[in-house]
Amino acid sequence: MDSRTALVAVLAAAGLLMPAGCGGDDDEEKSGSEGGPLTAGEYRKQGNALCKEGIREVERIPTPSSEDKIADYLEQVFDVAADANDDFAKLDPPEELRTDHEQAVKLARESEDVSDAFVERVRESDDPRAAILSGFRKLAPEIKRSEELNEKLGLDECNEVGPSPEQPGAS
């Protein structure tokens, strides 16, 4: 498995651990047209748009040219995800999606701490690729949980990043 394939696996972890929150515009309206909660359709449209924008932002980050630059790259990817989580948390979901939205926000916040530790492990490792794959395998249950929340919330775009947790080397 080459470095690029291992990085794709990490991108999947980054994207999927950040439920729905993957990017967006701070000026975008986060509540419904009457100032109350979004409708389910508005919520899904805005949540999916956040994910699509986040994916585009991550794709603009230059792929590291050597293994000693992988940790810096991951840090940039996770910074995009953290900013996106802030935007996602500002969405005002309809009542029927509120509980799952709150769980997604909580999971995203927890994943930010995991991401920081993950970057440090990669940075300190003599073999960054092995550290990435090991970390990815440990994150697989959380990634699966995030995928399930995204499905329940109707945020299909948020599950369109990278390989599934069962296939970290797939592309």
Secondary structure, DSSP 8 states (H G I E B T S, - for coil): --HHHHHHHHHHHHHHHS-S-S---TTS--S-TTSS---HHHHHHHHHHHHHHHHHHHHTS---SSGGGHHHHHHHHHHHHHHHHHHHHT----HHHHHHHHHHHHHHHHHHHHHHHHHHHHHH-S-HHHHHHHHHHHHHHHHHHHHHHHHHHT-GGGG-SS--TT-TT--
